[in-house]
Every structure is written in C-alpha cells, then in structure tokens.
Amino acid sequence: AQTVTQSQPEMSVQEAETVTLSCTYDTSESDYYLFWYKQPPSRQMILVIRQEAYKQQNATENRFSVNFQKAAKSFSLKISDSQLGDAAMYFCAYRSSRAGANNLFFGTGTRLTVIP
Amino acid sequence: EPEVTQTPSHQVTQMGQEVILRCVPISNHLYFYWYRQILGQKVEFLVSFYNNEISEKSEIFDDQFSVERPDGSNFTLKIRSTKLEDSAMYFCASRGDSYEQYFGPGTRLTVT
C-alpha cells in the first residue's frame, strides 16, 4: 500500500505570513493524484487543492499553492498571507489512478496554528 | 453548492449494539466511500461502493461492517455489534466523474 508521510506534527505561522507544510509519499506508480485536505475544529474534511501527477505545473488555488516534485515524491503546501481561519489540521492524501483503486491514503496530519 | 450530508452528527451506543450511520451523497455522484478517524489519528479508508456493490475494502472492514444503498439517495454503514474500539469519527465521501472526493461533515460514534 502507498504511504504518505507528514513529518511536521505541528506548525505555527504569524498572521499574514507564509507557511509551508511538507508531505512525502511512497509509490511505484507513475500516474496518481495528490490532495491537501483541511480539517478545522468542526472536523469536517475540506478539499483545499489537488494535483495530477502527469501535470508538471504546480496547482494553485488563491492563497494556496503546491510544490510538486515528482522525482523526489514530495508534495508540499504553501499558504500565503495566512489568516486566522486557516488554523486547522492539514492532511496530505494520495490516490492511485488505477481503475478500481479509488480510496485515498492519508498522512498523519499537521496541526497549523495561526498567531494573531 | 451541492454537499454530502450525514446523520446523525453524534451517536452514542452501548457495546454490542448495532448502529447505522447514514449519508446522502451528492446527487449525481456514482462512487461512494466510508472512512473513519479515531481521535488524534489519521483518516483511514474503510470501503468504496460503486454500481450497487463494494468495489474495494480495507482490512478494517470486517464482517461486523456492511454498506448499503437502500434507495437512490442514501448510503448507509452498519456496524452489527459495536466494540469500544469502533469509537471514531466516520466520514462519508462521494465522487462523480472527476477524481475528487467530497466529504460529509462526519458522524461521531461513541461506544460505551
């Protein structure tokens, strides 16, 4: 099974500053999908950003962007201009592109604190 | 914007009792999933469901678990005889033609 590793259990950032959350994964597949999910205190899982492995261009969604390094199997999330509402657990997830292999593999998460 | 809904938001049950967790996926989605998250741990895949049958399941999804799509809108997870270690947050997710899974708000299951 694929493994997803988030080596930073906790991170903090000053409001309006930029923070980068790390994620690495292990796979023998060449085509797959990667995601970042946000889980606020309400515990709902909210999709933040997604990346297809076949795309070289890094995905961007407003203040959220990724640094996808396929050879290094690294998928970090950058949050710019951090806001208090960004405080949450962030989970990196992997999904195979194989037919029938639909499930997501999650990392252990990074708790982000935003300091006013 | 369409969203996945789950009921109840919190369920308390006694060990050995049966529970049914309910989900209403996004209406035009075809793929359905259950995940669980034990407090303080990562989210783990339980089962995926497509075309009225299980397409994939994890080791966690043993004979105590079952899923059903009883009508055109609901997707349920049944735990036949709950154990203390079944206490967790249970998330339903659905997917349409794209590869993105959309999660519901979760059901917190507490087994006493």
Interface residues (C-beta under 8 A of the other chain):
Chain A: Y33 F35 Y37 S42 R43 Q44 M45 I46 L47 R50 E52 F91 A93 R95 S97 G100 A101 N102 N103 L104 F105 F106 G107 T108 G109
Chain B: Y31 Y33 Y35 Q37 Q41 K42 V43 E44 F45 S48 Y50 S55 E56 S58 M89 F91 A93 R95 Y99 E100 Q101 Y102 F103 G104 P105 G106 R108
